[in-house]
Amino acid sequence: MTTDTPARLAAALRPRTRRRGPAGAVALALTATLLAASPGATSAATPEASLLDTWVETGRYTLAAGVTYVRYTEKHQTPGRLAKRELNVVVADPALGAVRLESTVGGAAATAETVASQLAAVKPERPLAGINGSFFKAEPPHGGSIQFGGTAVRDGQVNGTGCLNGNQAVVLQHGLPYISKLRATVTLQVLDASGAVVTERLLDDVNRDPGRGVGCVRGIGDVEKKIAYDPAKPEGKTTVFVDGDELVAFNDAYNLATPAKNRDTHAEVTTDDDPGYEVAVDGSGAFTLPTDGGQWVEGRGGKHVATGGFVLQAVGAEAKQWLRTQLTAGRTLKLRNQVEDLEFPEHHIALDESVDIVSGLAHRLLDDGVVTTSNTCVRAYDKNGDKVAREDGPDIKLGDHCKDSRTALGIDAKGRTVMATISGRRDIKAAPTGYSDLSGVDGAFLHEFAGILKMPELGVIDAINLDGGGSTTMYTESKRQTGMTDIAKQPDGTYHRVERPVADAVYLTRGGYGIPGGTLP
């Protein structure tokens, strides 16, 4: 449920102390003088394992000045895994070339598109390299629109607010990644004829069906609702967070007709059944009320958002009453987008066109060189649909979800941006027989991936885990460097390996400003 008093959220947001804030990250990116002066300060007492003990370099080429692609292949197939794995790495050195680090949602924030199509749409030239980005979920029915799993921002505009208590995300600005626990909010402001704020209201979210959120609690009134597990449809298992009284906005990045009521047809989810109200707002803030003869008329869905404008949808008695009370003649509406850094509260993230943010949910891989993930996970499901823990080790079962392909974005000790993926071989020929056939897409536990990234050959000290599994994709220019990591059922009943459509992509492209002075020490 929405609220007029954002201060009520303060009790739910308890930022923790951060070892190194954004000022430290930028300083590290610009100079490694302290590292050179006292290398022992950040080194472990015992030598770290070398990447080349178990991996061999099988490809390398330069994409642009300071931007290098390297592929590593395992020397031997690890027992318990399906095949030799591949590690694809792109490193961008800001001291050697001017590149920008940005994200794209492709044609619409509302729909999933392949990394290939998203990168192809970037102008004026195709990016040097790109990977898949944020976690996301399909809006029911599957195959329609999507909602972001966490904080998502493109050119300063929030496309998904994410979790009430924040989530791990990466800010892309000034050509560098900055990783922290962030929370986004979007506030609806009601202005009088002079432009002064009369009142404001915190929205429940943006660009998603009101009444149901996925992935985490998104508002104070959210209630967890488990969808019944169907063994015949394991890909459909999910948990939603329902709230029958919500106000949601759809901005002009949504680029899809707004949703109608009762789009979630699960019997357990009824909070989106309210026909509600829908209010269209143009680029100047002027709104069109859903009235007939002076009376408000219920109904929502099918509207397209005007450029620079937005559309509001309200469900529930309280949210609808608030609109009827506040949207009166002579007033205009405006959205205020904000992002808080919950780990470093003094860090102000000013949202403008230079800022993109991509969500990693709860998955931080490395923080100041420390591996922050364990060797267990609870993503696997047993035959009754209950989550069960899996631990890395020689007895791990083939096809265990915990060993998914992975995608990471981070920065190394020399201030270089690092993109990386780990997945199975790209040349698997066998046709899959079902969704559970993971041949060729075997990846790694998160803690193993983090350990690989911090090895001396890569030297990553801060990294976030982005969407993985079937989403894992890397391109360099127009070449896909990862194998097909997803499986899709075809109309004839067969299964094919495909490139999965995803919410957004992170890419490196020419531009920005290089750092004078040559290679960092």
PLY file of the C-alpha trace (Angstrom):
ply
format ascii 1.0
element vertex 521
property float x
property float y
property float z
element edge 520
property int vertex1
property int vertex2
end_header
0.00 0.00 0.00
1.26 3.47 -0.76
1.64 6.15 1.87
1.85 9.94 2.08
4.67 9.74 4.64
7.93 8.35 3.17
9.42 8.77 6.65
7.61 5.55 7.59
10.10 3.76 5.37
13.04 4.88 7.49
12.41 2.18 10.07
12.72 -0.47 7.38
15.97 0.86 5.98
18.97 0.32 8.21
22.15 1.06 6.22
25.28 -0.76 7.34
28.75 0.70 7.49
30.65 0.37 4.25
34.38 -0.39 4.29
35.08 1.73 1.24
32.72 4.30 -0.18
32.37 5.71 -3.68
35.11 8.27 -3.13
37.51 5.44 -2.44
36.34 3.56 -5.52
36.94 6.55 -7.78
40.33 7.22 -6.23
41.26 3.60 -6.82
40.16 3.84 -10.42
42.28 6.93 -11.02
45.46 5.90 -9.26
46.97 2.83 -7.65
49.67 4.74 -5.80
48.71 3.33 -2.42
48.75 -0.20 -3.77
52.18 0.35 -5.24
53.50 1.85 -2.01
52.19 -0.85 0.30
51.24 -4.00 -1.62
51.13 -6.03 1.54
48.20 -3.98 2.84
45.70 -5.79 0.63
47.53 -9.09 0.06
46.69 -12.35 1.80
49.32 -13.92 4.04
49.54 -16.96 1.75
49.89 -16.83 -2.04
46.63 -17.02 -3.93
45.99 -19.79 -6.41
46.76 -18.96 -10.02
44.06 -19.03 -12.66
46.51 -20.73 -15.00
46.83 -23.70 -12.65
43.51 -25.00 -13.96
42.65 -22.82 -16.96
44.44 -22.18 -20.26
44.15 -19.06 -22.41
42.50 -20.05 -25.71
41.80 -16.69 -27.32
42.74 -13.02 -27.05
42.30 -9.91 -29.14
42.08 -6.15 -28.79
38.68 -4.51 -29.30
39.91 -0.91 -29.03
42.65 1.04 -27.29
42.66 -0.28 -23.71
39.86 -2.83 -24.29
40.85 -6.50 -24.47
38.89 -9.74 -24.79
40.34 -13.01 -23.40
38.88 -16.51 -23.39
40.04 -19.23 -20.98
39.15 -22.93 -21.16
39.52 -25.47 -18.37
42.51 -27.75 -18.77
40.57 -30.75 -17.51
36.92 -31.56 -17.04
36.14 -31.33 -13.33
34.52 -34.45 -11.81
30.82 -33.89 -11.29
30.59 -31.37 -14.13
29.24 -31.92 -17.61
32.11 -30.59 -19.72
35.10 -28.29 -19.72
33.90 -24.80 -18.97
34.74 -21.49 -20.65
35.55 -18.19 -19.00
35.06 -15.09 -21.17
36.58 -11.83 -19.93
36.58 -8.25 -21.25
38.86 -5.73 -19.55
38.68 -1.97 -20.20
41.57 0.19 -19.00
40.53 3.87 -18.64
44.20 4.87 -18.73
44.63 3.57 -22.27
41.43 4.56 -24.04
38.23 6.54 -23.77
35.20 4.28 -23.37
31.74 4.61 -21.88
30.01 1.99 -19.72
26.23 2.10 -20.08
23.08 0.00 -20.09
20.24 -0.35 -22.56
16.72 -1.77 -22.37
16.47 -2.09 -26.13
13.16 -0.95 -27.57
11.17 -1.06 -24.34
11.65 -1.43 -20.59
8.49 -3.55 -20.52
9.72 -6.35 -22.74
12.61 -8.80 -22.76
14.90 -8.74 -25.80
18.07 -10.64 -26.63
21.41 -9.04 -25.85
22.12 -9.18 -29.59
19.07 -7.08 -30.47
19.65 -4.63 -27.63
23.26 -4.01 -28.64
22.31 -3.73 -32.32
19.96 -0.87 -31.42
22.70 1.21 -29.75
23.72 4.20 -31.90
25.77 5.59 -33.56
27.89 2.42 -33.65
27.64 -1.07 -32.26
29.21 -1.41 -28.78
32.64 -2.96 -28.34
31.32 -5.52 -25.85
28.16 -6.29 -23.94
26.67 -8.68 -21.37
23.21 -9.40 -20.01
22.19 -7.33 -17.01
19.42 -7.14 -14.41
17.40 -9.91 -12.84
13.80 -9.86 -14.01
10.56 -11.86 -14.07
7.92 -12.25 -16.73
4.56 -10.67 -15.95
1.71 -13.18 -16.29
0.90 -14.57 -18.67
4.45 -15.71 -19.41
5.88 -14.21 -22.57
4.21 -10.83 -22.09
5.77 -7.90 -20.30
8.41 -8.11 -17.57
9.17 -6.45 -14.27
12.66 -5.76 -12.97
13.67 -7.76 -9.92
15.54 -4.85 -8.34
16.56 -1.22 -8.79
16.82 -0.41 -12.50
17.64 3.02 -13.95
18.30 4.12 -17.52
19.46 7.68 -18.29
18.38 8.80 -14.83
14.84 7.42 -15.12
13.77 4.66 -12.72
12.30 1.64 -14.52
11.99 -0.56 -11.44
12.19 0.45 -7.77
13.16 -2.97 -6.46
13.01 -4.17 -2.86
11.77 -2.19 0.13
15.03 -2.90 1.97
17.19 -2.27 -1.09
19.23 -4.62 -3.25
22.75 -5.00 -4.58
23.09 -3.00 -7.78
25.76 -1.36 -9.89
25.79 2.32 -10.86
27.24 2.96 -14.31
28.57 6.50 -14.53
31.74 8.21 -15.80
32.77 4.96 -17.49
33.15 3.04 -14.23
31.01 0.61 -12.19
30.17 1.42 -8.57
28.52 -1.42 -6.59
26.46 -0.92 -3.44
23.16 -1.73 -1.79
20.67 0.70 -3.32
17.01 1.55 -3.01
15.06 3.49 -5.61
11.86 5.41 -4.96
9.47 7.22 -7.27
7.24 9.89 -5.76
4.16 11.38 -7.42
4.05 15.13 -6.84
0.85 17.15 -7.18
1.57 20.77 -8.20
-0.65 23.84 -8.13
-0.90 26.40 -10.94
2.28 28.14 -9.73
4.28 24.90 -9.81
4.46 24.55 -6.02
4.07 21.06 -4.53
0.65 20.70 -2.92
1.13 17.10 -1.77
3.07 14.04 -2.78
2.74 10.28 -2.52
5.29 7.50 -2.66
4.42 5.10 -5.47
4.43 1.35 -4.94
6.50 0.78 -8.08
6.86 1.65 -11.73
6.31 -0.29 -14.94
4.61 -3.35 -13.47
1.12 -4.72 -12.91
-0.32 -3.18 -9.70
-1.38 -5.61 -7.01
1.53 -8.03 -7.37
5.29 -7.68 -7.17
7.90 -10.41 -7.55
11.21 -11.23 -5.94
10.84 -9.33 -2.66
8.66 -7.06 -0.56
8.30 -3.78 -2.47
6.01 -1.84 -0.14
4.91 -1.75 3.48
1.58 -3.38 2.68
2.97 -6.33 0.69
2.02 -9.85 1.75
3.92 -12.91 0.56
1.86 -15.34 -1.50
3.30 -18.64 -2.69
2.05 -19.92 -6.02
1.12 -23.60 -5.89
3.97 -25.76 -7.19
3.13 -27.79 -10.27
5.72 -30.56 -10.96
4.60 -30.59 -14.59
5.59 -26.93 -14.94
8.76 -26.46 -12.86
9.65 -23.28 -14.74
6.47 -21.68 -13.40
7.32 -21.90 -9.69
7.38 -18.49 -8.07
6.42 -16.37 -5.09
4.62 -13.07 -5.44
4.07 -10.24 -2.97
0.52 -9.01 -3.16
-1.10 -5.73 -2.12
-4.68 -4.91 -3.02
-4.20 -1.16 -2.61
-1.47 0.26 -4.87
-0.58 3.21 -7.06
1.85 2.38 -9.90
3.21 4.56 -12.72
4.22 3.55 -16.24
6.83 5.88 -17.73
7.65 6.47 -21.39
10.40 3.82 -21.36
7.70 1.19 -20.79
6.75 1.36 -24.50
3.95 -1.17 -24.27
0.21 -0.89 -23.78
-0.62 -0.68 -20.07
-1.93 -3.89 -18.44
-5.60 -4.69 -17.98
-7.05 -6.12 -14.78
-6.68 -9.78 -13.80
-3.63 -10.43 -15.92
-2.34 -12.83 -13.28
-4.77 -15.71 -13.65
-3.34 -17.78 -10.77
-6.19 -18.55 -8.39
-3.97 -17.51 -5.47
-3.54 -13.96 -6.78
-6.65 -11.75 -6.75
-5.15 -8.36 -5.87
-4.82 -7.39 -9.54
-8.49 -8.12 -10.28
-9.69 -4.60 -9.41
-10.59 -2.67 -12.62
-9.13 0.35 -10.81
-8.52 3.79 -12.28
-6.13 4.81 -15.05
-4.93 8.40 -15.49
-2.87 9.54 -18.51
-0.35 12.37 -17.98
1.37 14.20 -20.83
4.88 15.66 -21.00
3.76 18.94 -19.42
2.18 17.22 -16.42
-1.40 17.81 -17.55
-3.66 14.82 -16.83
-6.79 13.36 -18.37
-9.25 12.06 -15.79
-11.20 8.84 -16.39
-14.54 10.55 -15.96
-17.92 10.52 -17.67
-20.37 13.29 -16.85
-18.21 14.29 -13.91
-18.19 10.78 -12.46
-15.00 8.71 -12.21
-15.18 5.56 -14.34
-13.26 2.40 -13.47
-11.18 0.53 -16.01
-7.52 0.22 -16.95
-5.32 -1.18 -19.68
-4.47 -0.57 -23.31
-3.01 2.94 -23.02
0.32 3.97 -24.52
2.48 6.44 -22.60
3.10 9.85 -24.19
6.72 10.88 -24.73
7.91 12.59 -21.57
4.71 11.62 -19.77
3.40 8.71 -17.73
0.27 6.74 -16.90
-1.00 6.06 -13.39
-2.91 2.94 -12.37
-4.63 2.73 -8.98
-6.19 -0.36 -7.41
-7.90 -0.56 -4.03
-10.29 1.81 -2.28
-7.69 3.99 -0.56
-5.51 4.59 -3.63
-8.53 5.40 -5.79
-9.93 7.78 -3.19
-6.58 9.58 -3.00
-6.64 10.20 -6.76
-10.23 11.49 -6.68
-9.31 13.88 -3.88
-6.00 15.24 -5.22
-6.50 15.39 -8.99
-8.54 18.56 -9.28
-8.72 21.35 -11.85
-5.66 23.58 -12.25
-3.18 21.04 -10.92
-0.41 19.14 -12.72
1.56 15.99 -11.90
5.25 15.16 -11.82
7.37 12.11 -10.95
10.44 12.52 -8.71
12.99 9.72 -9.11
15.48 9.08 -6.29
18.11 6.45 -5.42
19.60 5.99 -1.94
22.95 4.35 -1.22
22.14 2.26 1.87
25.74 1.16 2.49
27.23 4.64 2.16
24.42 7.07 3.13
26.56 10.17 2.59
26.94 9.25 -1.09
24.37 11.23 -3.07
23.40 9.67 -6.39
22.09 12.52 -8.51
19.95 10.99 -11.22
20.60 12.55 -14.60
21.14 11.26 -18.13
24.65 10.07 -17.23
23.38 7.51 -14.70
22.34 3.93 -15.41
21.78 1.29 -12.71
21.59 -2.47 -13.17
20.31 -4.86 -10.49
22.03 -7.92 -9.04
19.41 -8.50 -6.32
21.25 -9.93 -3.27
24.24 -11.26 -5.16
27.46 -9.41 -4.36
30.46 -11.54 -5.36
33.42 -9.49 -4.11
33.62 -6.54 -1.75
37.08 -4.96 -1.33
38.65 -8.24 -2.42
36.63 -10.36 0.01
34.43 -13.16 -1.33
30.94 -12.45 0.02
29.08 -15.61 -1.04
28.96 -19.05 0.56
29.36 -22.49 -1.02
25.68 -23.35 -0.63
22.45 -22.27 -2.25
18.74 -23.05 -1.97
17.71 -22.67 -5.59
17.15 -26.38 -6.17
13.67 -27.83 -5.61
12.78 -31.35 -4.55
9.88 -33.39 -5.89
7.44 -31.73 -3.46
8.39 -28.24 -4.55
10.26 -27.36 -1.37
13.55 -25.49 -1.60
16.52 -27.59 -0.56
20.09 -26.57 0.16
22.92 -27.73 -2.08
26.57 -27.59 -1.11
29.49 -27.48 -3.52
31.56 -30.66 -3.52
32.35 -33.90 -5.35
28.89 -35.35 -4.68
27.05 -32.49 -6.36
24.40 -33.76 -8.76
24.55 -33.09 -12.47
22.18 -30.32 -13.48
22.07 -28.77 -10.04
20.70 -25.23 -10.36
23.47 -23.89 -8.15
25.98 -24.53 -10.92
24.32 -22.20 -13.40
26.18 -20.15 -15.96
27.15 -16.81 -14.43
27.61 -13.19 -15.49
29.61 -10.64 -13.49
30.61 -6.99 -13.70
33.31 -5.45 -11.56
36.50 -3.48 -11.20
40.05 -4.66 -10.57
42.81 -3.25 -8.37
44.08 -1.08 -11.23
40.74 0.61 -11.78
39.88 -1.38 -14.90
36.32 -2.43 -15.67
35.91 -6.22 -15.95
33.04 -8.08 -17.62
33.06 -11.87 -17.20
30.96 -14.94 -17.89
31.45 -18.58 -16.97
29.52 -21.27 -18.80
29.79 -24.62 -20.55
31.24 -25.26 -23.97
29.86 -23.27 -26.87
30.04 -26.22 -29.29
27.54 -28.63 -27.73
25.73 -30.24 -30.66
23.25 -32.59 -28.99
19.65 -31.44 -29.16
18.02 -30.93 -25.75
15.13 -33.16 -24.75
13.55 -30.86 -22.18
14.02 -27.89 -19.86
16.07 -30.04 -17.47
18.70 -30.86 -20.12
21.56 -28.58 -19.10
24.27 -30.14 -21.28
26.75 -27.46 -22.25
25.52 -24.77 -19.89
27.22 -25.98 -16.72
28.63 -23.01 -14.82
29.69 -22.45 -11.20
28.58 -21.83 -7.67
28.70 -18.12 -6.89
31.56 -18.51 -4.41
33.62 -20.44 -6.97
33.05 -17.76 -9.59
34.06 -15.07 -7.09
37.25 -16.98 -6.29
38.15 -17.20 -9.97
37.61 -13.48 -10.49
39.93 -12.51 -7.64
42.83 -14.68 -8.84
45.96 -12.67 -9.72
45.49 -12.95 -13.50
42.15 -11.10 -13.23
42.63 -9.29 -9.91
38.99 -8.24 -9.46
38.30 -6.64 -6.08
34.67 -5.50 -6.42
32.12 -7.51 -8.40
28.39 -8.04 -8.67
26.63 -11.14 -9.95
24.15 -10.22 -12.67
21.36 -12.40 -14.03
22.79 -15.80 -14.95
21.68 -19.26 -15.96
19.92 -19.15 -19.30
20.40 -15.36 -19.40
24.21 -15.51 -19.46
25.42 -13.89 -22.68
28.51 -12.03 -23.84
29.09 -10.31 -27.16
32.19 -8.63 -28.49
31.10 -6.38 -31.33
28.80 -8.65 -33.40
30.27 -11.99 -32.19
28.55 -14.01 -29.47
31.26 -15.40 -27.18
29.02 -17.58 -25.00
27.17 -20.71 -26.01
23.40 -20.94 -26.12
22.55 -21.08 -22.42
18.76 -21.32 -22.59
16.34 -23.98 -23.83
12.99 -23.25 -25.48
10.16 -25.54 -26.56
9.25 -25.18 -30.22
5.75 -25.38 -31.76
6.47 -28.91 -33.00
7.22 -30.11 -29.46
11.01 -30.26 -29.81
13.48 -28.28 -27.73
16.15 -25.94 -29.10
19.06 -24.09 -27.54
18.40 -20.36 -27.82
19.66 -16.97 -26.67
17.27 -15.88 -23.94
15.61 -12.45 -24.15
16.60 -10.40 -21.09
15.56 -7.18 -19.37
18.61 -5.06 -20.15
22.25 -5.23 -21.19
25.49 -3.59 -20.02
27.87 -2.46 -22.73
31.19 -0.77 -23.42
31.40 1.68 -26.30
33.79 4.34 -27.55
33.53 7.79 -26.03
33.91 9.49 -22.69
37.30 10.59 -21.45
40.50 8.63 -21.08
42.80 9.18 -18.12
46.12 10.83 -19.05
49.40 9.43 -17.82
49.54 5.93 -19.31
48.88 2.55 -17.75
48.06 2.50 -14.07
50.73 0.84 -11.89
0 1
1 2
2 3
3 4
4 5
5 6
6 7
7 8
8 9
9 10
10 11
11 12
12 13
13 14
14 15
15 16
16 17
17 18
18 19
19 20
20 21
21 22
22 23
23 24
24 25
25 26
26 27
27 28
28 29
29 30
30 31
31 32
32 33
33 34
34 35
35 36
36 37
37 38
38 39
39 40
40 41
41 42
42 43
43 44
44 45
45 46
46 47
47 48
48 49
49 50
50 51
51 52
52 53
53 54
54 55
55 56
56 57
57 58
58 59
59 60
60 61
61 62
62 63
63 64
64 65
65 66
66 67
67 68
68 69
69 70
70 71
71 72
72 73
73 74
74 75
75 76
76 77
77 78
78 79
79 80
80 81
81 82
82 83
83 84
84 85
85 86
86 87
87 88
88 89
89 90
90 91
91 92
92 93
93 94
94 95
95 96
96 97
97 98
98 99
99 100
100 101
101 102
102 103
103 104
104 105
105 106
106 107
107 108
108 109
109 110
110 111
111 112
112 113
113 114
114 115
115 116
116 117
117 118
118 119
119 120
120 121
121 122
122 123
123 124
124 125
125 126
126 127
127 128
128 129
129 130
130 131
131 132
132 133
133 134
134 135
135 136
136 137
137 138
138 139
139 140
140 141
141 142
142 143
143 144
144 145
145 146
146 147
147 148
148 149
149 150
150 151
151 152
152 153
153 154
154 155
155 156
156 157
157 158
158 159
159 160
160 161
161 162
162 163
163 164
164 165
165 166
166 167
167 168
168 169
169 170
170 171
171 172
172 173
173 174
174 175
175 176
176 177
177 178
178 179
179 180
180 181
181 182
182 183
183 184
184 185
185 186
186 187
187 188
188 189
189 190
190 191
191 192
192 193
193 194
194 195
195 196
196 197
197 198
198 199
199 200
200 201
201 202
202 203
203 204
204 205
205 206
206 207
207 208
208 209
209 210
210 211
211 212
212 213
213 214
214 215
215 216
216 217
217 218
218 219
219 220
220 221
221 222
222 223
223 224
224 225
225 226
226 227
227 228
228 229
229 230
230 231
231 232
232 233
233 234
234 235
235 236
236 237
237 238
238 239
239 240
240 241
241 242
242 243
243 244
244 245
245 246
246 247
247 248
248 249
249 250
250 251
251 252
252 253
253 254
254 255
255 256
256 257
257 258
258 259
259 260
260 261
261 262
262 263
263 264
264 265
265 266
266 267
267 268
268 269
269 270
270 271
271 272
272 273
273 274
274 275
275 276
276 277
277 278
278 279
279 280
280 281
281 282
282 283
283 284
284 285
285 286
286 287
287 288
288 289
289 290
290 291
291 292
292 293
293 294
294 295
295 296
296 297
297 298
298 299
299 300
300 301
301 302
302 303
303 304
304 305
305 306
306 307
307 308
308 309
309 310
310 311
311 312
312 313
313 314
314 315
315 316
316 317
317 318
318 319
319 320
320 321
321 322
322 323
323 324
324 325
325 326
326 327
327 328
328 329
329 330
330 331
331 332
332 333
333 334
334 335
335 336
336 337
337 338
338 339
339 340
340 341
341 342
342 343
343 344
344 345
345 346
346 347
347 348
348 349
349 350
350 351
351 352
352 353
353 354
354 355
355 356
356 357
357 358
358 359
359 360
360 361
361 362
362 363
363 364
364 365
365 366
366 367
367 368
368 369
369 370
370 371
371 372
372 373
373 374
374 375
375 376
376 377
377 378
378 379
379 380
380 381
381 382
382 383
383 384
384 385
385 386
386 387
387 388
388 389
389 390
390 391
391 392
392 393
393 394
394 395
395 396
396 397
397 398
398 399
399 400
400 401
401 402
402 403
403 404
404 405
405 406
406 407
407 408
408 409
409 410
410 411
411 412
412 413
413 414
414 415
415 416
416 417
417 418
418 419
419 420
420 421
421 422
422 423
423 424
424 425
425 426
426 427
427 428
428 429
429 430
430 431
431 432
432 433
433 434
434 435
435 436
436 437
437 438
438 439
439 440
440 441
441 442
442 443
443 444
444 445
445 446
446 447
447 448
448 449
449 450
450 451
451 452
452 453
453 454
454 455
455 456
456 457
457 458
458 459
459 460
460 461
461 462
462 463
463 464
464 465
465 466
466 467
467 468
468 469
469 470
470 471
471 472
472 473
473 474
474 475
475 476
476 477
477 478
478 479
479 480
480 481
481 482
482 483
483 484
484 485
485 486
486 487
487 488
488 489
489 490
490 491
491 492
492 493
493 494
494 495
495 496
496 497
497 498
498 499
499 500
500 501
501 502
502 503
503 504
504 505
505 506
506 507
507 508
508 509
509 510
510 511
511 512
512 513
513 514
514 515
515 516
516 517
517 518
518 519
519 520
